[in-house]
Amino acid sequence: MKGLELSTVALPEVRPNAGVELRKARLSDVEAIYWLIRYWAEKGLMLVRNHSHLYENIRDFQVLEDEDGQIVGTVALHVLWRDLAEIRGLAVHPQRQGQGLGRWLVLGAEREARDLGLPRVFAWTLQVGFFRSLGYQVTTREALPPKVWSECNACPFYENCREIAVIKGLSPGAFGG
């Protein structure tokens, strides 16, 4: 099978015009999620997630599956506390970039957060413009609760983190105003 290659990652080719469906991830999706995230992690654009992490957190994930059965996008909503969740693991297949799939994934995660009654979501990102286009605001690390940093100590980029925090209120008064 032909694939896109970057270092150790070879993604399957996908049809750019195949229809897609957003759904909750299944255990059988872990391998595809892993390689999609790893593809972008090896480009330095996101953190790699190991198989163990993906299996343990599979309920957090949603995927975009195309009509050929290929996973072409993924996102996770990780609840941190009663009033805050993180949008993480956002990745879109390189052959499906620029089609609004990232937006669809984030809006799907936001819908799930609203359904859970969460007033706010945030993300760590290098793609600030993308999140701003969805109504997120840049915030400081200090404005986020310490619980948000629970995984930072284990991150290989802890000392030289380039990611920027963005946050969005999902309900009136989400920021206390």
C-alpha positions in Angstrom: 0.0 0.0 0.0 1.3 3.5 -0.9 1.6 5.8 2.1 2.8 9.2 3.2 6.2 8.9 4.9 7.9 11.0 7.5 10.7 9.5 9.4 9.2 6.3 10.9 5.6 7.1 10.1 3.7 5.9 7.0 0.1 6.8 6.9 -2.3 5.1 4.4 -3.4 7.2 1.5 -7.0 8.4 1.7 -9.4 9.8 -0.9 -9.6 13.5 -0.4 -13.3 13.7 -1.4 -14.6 10.6 0.6 -17.5 11.4 2.9 -16.8 11.3 6.6 -18.7 10.6 9.8 -17.9 11.9 13.3 -18.3 9.2 16.0 -16.9 8.1 19.4 -13.7 6.2 19.1 -13.6 2.4 19.6 -10.8 0.2 20.8 -10.2 -0.9 17.2 -9.4 2.7 16.3 -6.4 3.0 18.7 -3.8 1.9 16.1 -5.0 4.5 13.5 -5.2 7.2 16.2 -1.7 6.4 17.4 -0.2 6.7 13.9 -2.1 9.9 13.0 -0.9 11.6 16.2 2.6 10.3 15.8 2.8 11.6 12.2 2.2 15.2 13.5 4.3 14.6 16.7 7.3 13.7 14.5 6.9 17.0 12.7 7.1 18.7 16.2 3.5 19.9 16.0 2.0 17.9 18.9 2.9 15.4 21.6 3.0 11.7 20.8 0.6 9.5 22.8 1.6 6.0 23.5 -0.7 3.0 23.0 -1.2 2.6 26.7 -2.4 6.2 27.1 -4.7 5.8 24.1 -6.3 2.6 25.4 -6.7 4.1 28.9 -8.3 7.2 27.5 -10.2 5.8 24.5 -13.5 7.2 25.9 -12.2 10.7 25.6 -11.7 10.3 21.8 -13.9 11.0 18.8 -12.8 10.2 15.3 -13.7 11.1 11.8 -14.0 7.9 9.7 -14.3 8.2 6.0 -16.6 6.1 3.8 -13.7 3.8 3.0 -13.2 3.0 6.7 -10.1 5.1 7.2 -9.7 7.3 10.3 -8.9 10.8 8.9 -9.2 12.8 12.1 -9.2 12.6 15.8 -9.8 14.7 18.9 -10.1 14.0 22.6 -12.1 15.8 25.3 -10.3 15.2 28.6 -12.3 16.3 31.7 -10.1 17.7 34.4 -12.6 19.1 36.9 -16.3 19.9 37.3 -15.8 23.1 35.3 -13.0 22.5 32.9 -11.9 20.1 30.2 -9.0 20.0 27.8 -9.3 19.5 24.0 -6.3 17.4 23.1 -5.0 15.0 20.5 -6.4 17.0 17.6 -5.1 15.6 14.3 -6.3 15.5 10.7 -4.8 13.3 8.0 -2.4 15.4 5.8 -4.4 14.5 2.7 -7.6 15.9 4.3 -6.1 19.3 5.6 -7.9 22.5 4.7 -11.4 20.9 4.4 -12.8 22.0 7.8 -12.3 18.7 9.5 -10.3 20.1 12.4 -13.1 22.6 13.0 -15.6 19.8 12.9 -13.6 17.8 15.4 -13.3 20.7 17.8 -16.9 21.6 17.6 -17.8 17.9 18.2 -15.7 18.0 21.4 -17.3 21.3 22.4 -20.8 19.7 21.9 -19.8 16.8 24.1 -18.5 19.3 26.8 -21.8 21.1 26.7 -23.7 17.9 27.0 -21.6 17.1 30.1 -22.4 20.5 31.6 -18.9 21.9 31.3 -18.7 25.7 31.2 -15.1 25.9 29.8 -12.7 24.1 27.6 -9.1 24.9 26.9 -6.2 23.6 24.7 -2.4 23.8 24.5 -1.6 24.6 20.9 0.9 25.8 18.4 -2.0 26.7 16.1 -3.4 29.8 17.9 -5.0 31.3 14.8 -7.0 28.1 14.2 -8.4 28.2 17.8 -9.0 32.0 17.7 -11.1 31.4 14.6 -13.3 29.2 16.7 -13.8 31.8 19.5 -10.9 30.8 21.8 -8.9 33.4 23.6 -5.2 33.2 24.5 -4.7 32.9 28.2 -1.7 32.6 30.5 -0.5 29.4 32.1 -1.0 31.1 35.5 -4.7 31.7 34.8 -5.3 28.0 34.5 -5.6 25.8 37.6 -2.6 23.7 38.6 -4.5 20.5 37.8 -4.0 21.5 34.1 -0.3 21.0 34.4 -0.6 17.4 35.8 1.1 15.9 32.8 3.6 18.7 32.1 6.3 17.3 34.3 6.5 14.2 32.2 6.6 16.1 28.9 9.9 16.0 27.1 9.4 19.7 26.2 8.7 20.8 29.8 11.7 23.1 30.0 11.2 24.6 26.5 7.5 24.5 26.0 6.3 26.4 22.9 2.6 25.7 23.3 0.2 28.5 24.1 -2.9 28.1 26.2 -6.3 29.0 24.7 -9.6 28.9 26.4 -13.3 29.2 25.5 -16.4 29.7 27.6 -19.2 27.5 26.6 -21.9 29.0 28.8 -22.9 32.5 29.9 -20.7 33.6 32.9 -18.2 30.8 32.2 -15.4 33.2 33.3 -17.2 34.5 36.3 -18.6 37.6 34.4 
